[in-house]
């Protein structure tokens, strides 16, 4: 410890935690006059939904009651779970991170990928009328989906896609 006014600096170093789980260490810091217990947590390289929610929503805005996966902590209509999957700030209002464009005669859906997100499944649902979502495709390439049927010129006249995000462990 340094300093004469009672304040000091302690440096702790540890190897990177490449796992999913959090490591915890309990330390006791003692000086001539006092002793303090400190709990140090080192998160793994990945964040579960609950860890992300605790860190990104509850830890920054404890009074926010919109913390569920289908709710919107920013009040912008973008579900928290979609912001988790795409790496968006849940407290910052934003538009949809999902983009749809035409590539050849097919629709291409793209979105940013949060490399730290774990425990989720993605699928793309399709409709011709925005009412009946009858087709469903598993996402096999992170961040993009190439639609199956062709559009126009003999293909579907109208085609709508949406990204569905599910927690692998319901209730988290």
ABEGO torsion letter per residue (X at the ends): XBEAAGBBBBBBBBBBBABABBBBBBBBBBBAABBBBBBBBBBBABBBAAAAAAAAAAAABAABABABAABBAAGAGBBAAAAAAAGBBAABBBBBABBBBBBEABBBBBBBBBAABBGBBBBBBBBAAGABBABBBBBABBGBBBBABBBEGGBBABBBBBBBBBBABBGX
